[in-house]
Amino acid sequence: MTAIELRRKSTEELKTELTDLKESLFRRKFQGLLGQLEDISQLKKLRKDIARIHTVLRARELGIEKHSR
């Protein structure tokens, strides 16, 4: 998921996506502890996606909008 794709979504969609990603990260971490996680890189990807959503939401709070080229 890219930042450009995220900026096209509404704030409510982003909040829903954020909740889903956090739940997924929790499940993946738990699977990792149990030794059931096959691809550890999923954790990194989920954390980065969560950070991107937080960044877009914060930019909207501050009224900062980046224009896509």
Buried (B, 14 or more C-beta within 10 A) or exposed (E): EEBEEBBEBEEEEBEEBBEEBEEBBEEBEEBBEEEEBEEEEBBEBBEEBBEBBEEBBEBEEEEEEEEEE
